[in-house]
Amino acid sequence: MDFVILSGEQAVFDVAFSPAIIVPIPGIITGSAQVQGAGPTACVAGDEAAVQVPGVTYTSGAFTIPGVGMLSIIALGGDQQAVNAKSTGRPLILKGSTFQAQLQVLAPASNPVSADPVPIYFGTGQFVTTNPVL
């Protein structure tokens, strides 16, 4: 049993995108489940791909002058998809434990002599919800 993620809920990213450290900004997920009933729309597998958070600052190792990137979810955790609850053949997204995320560098962090050469960092995050248990 777990919480179903609904449209408008937060995706919270962890600080460590090793070796980068970010100043996280939560993302908002938008649901697309086709179900009957009132209230917010549930999120289904695939909705996580639309979560994008621009303007996230980061530093990495010797690159202590902050850079800027965009956070996104690249994969749900194994416990974040419902086994028996689906909408149009896609499983509902559950709170679960953690999802896989990436920081796409838009403006590299730097130091007085060079800039960060790494274009993408990987990390994790989790959904925040207070919705009913499935």
Disulfide bonds with the S-S distance in Angstrom:
none
